């Protein structure tokens, strides 16, 4: 029988096969247990931890696009099996909701359709091999909204996928535009989660040159900031109030400086295009969801203050090594109650993705 790991507040317990408890700090988790599955318990209650921000690629789909797995960033990115499960066990992640970053928005229709078909069918098969550990976000050919609607319905109704993963824009177009409304109408009808993962801000590539990997460090959260701002200011969220939108990286920069959005048209009324919003721009943030990939206790506290702690879900970016201690980040954060920690760790994501809290 394997040892079991338990977190109590800021401590981790390893329970041996005889039920004897040995206490260790969270920092020793990865070394102790020898690959045993870490179990997270908050205030005496086991929590099913769910990672909403994690990735894979499908090698066959990469080949169709003329790409090579070896050129993709992320150790184990092309694998959804033993290695991934071992790393999840070490981190204390019970379930991954896996997405594939869209790199096909500039492809012509037939090739884009082929890539999406391969992605969705293969990811469904991989998740089915470990249904208690993996669920999948569907890929869409969003540059062809009519096709995307068909793909979305098939992925949810036929393949059993739990939501869709999209970029922050579509080959230079904002997806708040009217041409994409049929996709959001279908997503609202199906009641599924839309996971937004940015694809940098390529219009600024020249300014991103130099040290610091700025195309990602700044470009990714900026892409999300622009995307969410358009959804708000163009009235898309008013038109489709039932949309369930979750953004990677804590929503980019928007929640960090959100109140500026409430004042912009007061300061510059000539920039008002006539779109009449039903509420203040900042209020829409509390209608959306955000992952917890913001690195510090203060950043997490501020994000929760702006959007509501009940709107936060775990995001690790696995297997891209931005944050391997997302569980501990929440467990150790002094700003939240046990009930709030349980929500962030898995309860909220479970409701959004239709994942049972039972083990």
Secondary structure in CASP SS format (residue, H / E / C, confidence):
PFRMAT SS
TARGET T0000
AUTHOR 0000-0000-0000
METHOD secondary structure of the structure
MODEL  1
X C 1.00
X C 1.00
X C 1.00
X E 1.00
X E 1.00
X E 1.00
X E 1.00
X E 1.00
X C 1.00
X C 1.00
X E 1.00
X E 1.00
X E 1.00
X E 1.00
X E 1.00
X C 1.00
X C 1.00
X C 1.00
X C 1.00
X C 1.00
X E 1.00
X E 1.00
X E 1.00
X E 1.00
X E 1.00
X H 1.00
X H 1.00
X H 1.00
X C 1.00
X C 1.00
X C 1.00
X C 1.00
X C 1.00
X C 1.00
X C 1.00
X C 1.00
X C 1.00
X E 1.00
X C 1.00
X C 1.00
X E 1.00
X E 1.00
X C 1.00
X C 1.00
X E 1.00
X E 1.00
X C 1.00
X C 1.00
X C 1.00
X E 1.00
X E 1.00
X E 1.00
X E 1.00
X E 1.00
X E 1.00
X C 1.00
X C 1.00
X C 1.00
X H 1.00
X H 1.00
X H 1.00
X H 1.00
X H 1.00
X H 1.00
X C 1.00
X C 1.00
X C 1.00
X C 1.00
X H 1.00
X H 1.00
X H 1.00
X C 1.00
X C 1.00
X C 1.00
X C 1.00
X C 1.00
X C 1.00
X C 1.00
X C 1.00
X C 1.00
X C 1.00
X H 1.00
X H 1.00
X H 1.00
X H 1.00
X H 1.00
X H 1.00
X H 1.00
X H 1.00
X H 1.00
X H 1.00
X C 1.00
X C 1.00
X C 1.00
X E 1.00
X E 1.00
X E 1.00
X E 1.00
X E 1.00
X C 1.00
X C 1.00
X C 1.00
X C 1.00
X C 1.00
X C 1.00
X C 1.00
X C 1.00
X C 1.00
X H 1.00
X H 1.00
X H 1.00
X H 1.00
X H 1.00
X H 1.00
X H 1.00
X H 1.00
X H 1.00
X H 1.00
X H 1.00
X H 1.00
X H 1.00
X H 1.00
X H 1.00
X H 1.00
X H 1.00
X H 1.00
X H 1.00
X H 1.00
X H 1.00
X C 1.00
X C 1.00
X C 1.00
X C 1.00
X E 1.00
X E 1.00
X E 1.00
X E 1.00
X E 1.00
X C 1.00
X C 1.00
X C 1.00
X C 1.00
X C 1.00
X C 1.00
X H 1.00
X H 1.00
X H 1.00
X H 1.00
X H 1.00
X H 1.00
X H 1.00
X H 1.00
X H 1.00
X H 1.00
X H 1.00
X H 1.00
X H 1.00
X C 1.00
X C 1.00
X C 1.00
X C 1.00
X C 1.00
X E 1.00
X E 1.00
X E 1.00
X E 1.00
X C 1.00
X C 1.00
X C 1.00
X E 1.00
X C 1.00
X C 1.00
X E 1.00
X C 1.00
X C 1.00
X C 1.00
X C 1.00
X H 1.00
X H 1.00
X H 1.00
X H 1.00
X H 1.00
X H 1.00
X H 1.00
X H 1.00
X H 1.00
X H 1.00
X H 1.00
X H 1.00
X H 1.00
X C 1.00
X C 1.00
X E 1.00
X E 1.00
X E 1.00
X E 1.00
X C 1.00
X C 1.00
X C 1.00
X C 1.00
X C 1.00
X H 1.00
X H 1.00
X H 1.00
X C 1.00
X C 1.00
X C 1.00
X C 1.00
X C 1.00
X C 1.00
X C 1.00
X C 1.00
X C 1.00
X H 1.00
X H 1.00
X H 1.00
X H 1.00
X C 1.00
X H 1.00
X H 1.00
X H 1.00
X H 1.00
X H 1.00
X H 1.00
X H 1.00
X H 1.00
X H 1.00
X H 1.00
X H 1.00
X H 1.00
X H 1.00
X H 1.00
X H 1.00
X C 1.00
X C 1.00
X H 1.00
X H 1.00
X H 1.00
X H 1.00
X C 1.00
X C 1.00
X C 1.00
X C 1.00
X E 1.00
X E 1.00
X E 1.00
X E 1.00
X C 1.00
X H 1.00
X H 1.00
X H 1.00
X C 1.00
X C 1.00
X H 1.00
X H 1.00
X H 1.00
X H 1.00
X H 1.00
X H 1.00
X H 1.00
X H 1.00
X H 1.00
X C 1.00
X H 1.00
X H 1.00
X H 1.00
X H 1.00
X C 1.00
X H 1.00
X H 1.00
X H 1.00
X C 1.00
X C 1.00
X C 1.00
X C 1.00
X C 1.00
X C 1.00
X C 1.00
X C 1.00
X C 1.00
X H 1.00
X H 1.00
X H 1.00
X H 1.00
X H 1.00
X H 1.00
X H 1.00
X C 1.00
X E 1.00
X E 1.00
X E 1.00
X C 1.00
X C 1.00
X C 1.00
X C 1.00
X C 1.00
X H 1.00
X H 1.00
X H 1.00
X H 1.00
X H 1.00
X H 1.00
X H 1.00
X H 1.00
X H 1.00
X H 1.00
X H 1.00
X C 1.00
X H 1.00
X H 1.00
X H 1.00
X E 1.00
X E 1.00
X C 1.00
X C 1.00
X C 1.00
X C 1.00
X E 1.00
X C 1.00
X C 1.00
X C 1.00
X C 1.00
X C 1.00
X C 1.00
X C 1.00
X H 1.00
X H 1.00
X H 1.00
X H 1.00
X H 1.00
X H 1.00
X H 1.00
X C 1.00
X C 1.00
X C 1.00
X C 1.00
X C 1.00
X H 1.00
X H 1.00
X H 1.00
X H 1.00
X H 1.00
X H 1.00
X H 1.00
X H 1.00
X H 1.00
X H 1.00
X H 1.00
X H 1.00
X H 1.00
X H 1.00
X H 1.00
X H 1.00
X C 1.00
X C 1.00
X C 1.00
X C 1.00
X C 1.00
X C 1.00
END
